[in-house]
């Protein structure tokens, strides 16, 4: 059975003045996928995410996210799509539960429903024991996991993660990757993550797209890209080799 | 709004206002008590609580000068604090309309201002009733109500200014300084500039000999028109007229000869509320207009702004 398309972009372009941030982007993401969006800093990854969420208007092109146009109808998109920005911020003088409750209220989730969901999502990210502490005292890894919990509150179909593991220690990174993996497998949430940490992406992503200077230069499952770029005979490959090849060509 | 109530700076500012209000009210109240001993109580004695200068300044003057600071303190970091702590992009990715963020920031501020002002006016009134033993009449209550509404609008204008700067500048320190600069500009330099410009266009000789009344009039007019550009002048003219029924014009300086003064003093009776209102109506409309204009600009800028986190 063909799975449903959750993100579809056609000729998506964003210009800031004369500078082209995203150039003629075409892609389709299907339900349940873990898609890794790769590229060097400033390649236009975050801009693309913001366009998918309706937080930035595309200069031209079409985009549909879970069946809605985020430019015209950001409300419906934001209802069902979670977004974890790079280095997410919290209200530091509130504790974890208060932060999550605030987000739940903004999503019009009644307090009765949300208190159960808050406990559940804190359990998923393994923060139940720290729930009473002010978020200002949290470590980077804990904040990032709290960010995931916050995204889970609205029970999203699709989650955008912008550099979810940046600045985390190896242990924190592992926990984060396992968490992302289990969300996709157990809850069937589509995950679209941007990163430039290639070995991590290789571990959890079904498909990747490589974006360089606003152009999507390659897209597909990692093995396929490896065959195309490195030759069929190569048994062991890393995403890094593929990436560097594309990077040098661009 | 919850934020404002629990924040330390809100507590400080309201404590300060309540303190000053109570001190002024008790000084004025006691002096009124002294003076009016054994006399028939004049009409509108109650409003004197707010307008009489006592030893330092009147409550109305205090709010006129200090009110802007309340607005600025409540608003200067409302948007850019969310930006700095990186909660703004998260907030906007929730299913809420973008304008509800800025509306909420503004309305929460207005609500706080209203609560503080109503509370302090009630405290002063209560104190006043005890000290001078006069219960305010219906007209006095109405005048106070108009005064309250005007003050809330006036402080909301400053709230709007400071929110505007917090949208425009990324750093909270910059927006605070910019708001304070505007405040200082309007409170000192506009009146100063008005004087200078009036001197330039219609020089009045200081010796007093051979003064052409037309030039004096022109001088006063220029000075008045320019100082009306300052919301502070608008506000203080409006409120002092509303609270003082004896005042028949918003102009503080009227040039008249001794005979004129005599003839005017024969009609020295309080102005009805409606007439006072008519006099200050242009002022009130201007205050409403600048408040909405300021919030409108703020709204427009915020809605058009790119929400890049970096």
Interface residues (C-beta under 8 A of the other chain):
Chain A: X46 X50 X53 X55 X56 X75 X76 X78 X79 X81 X82 X83 X85 X86 X87 X88 X89 X90 X91 X92 X103 X106 X107 X108 X150 X154
Chain B: X82 X85 X86 X87 X89 X90 X91 X92 X93 X94 X95 X96 X97 X306 X307 X308 X309 X310
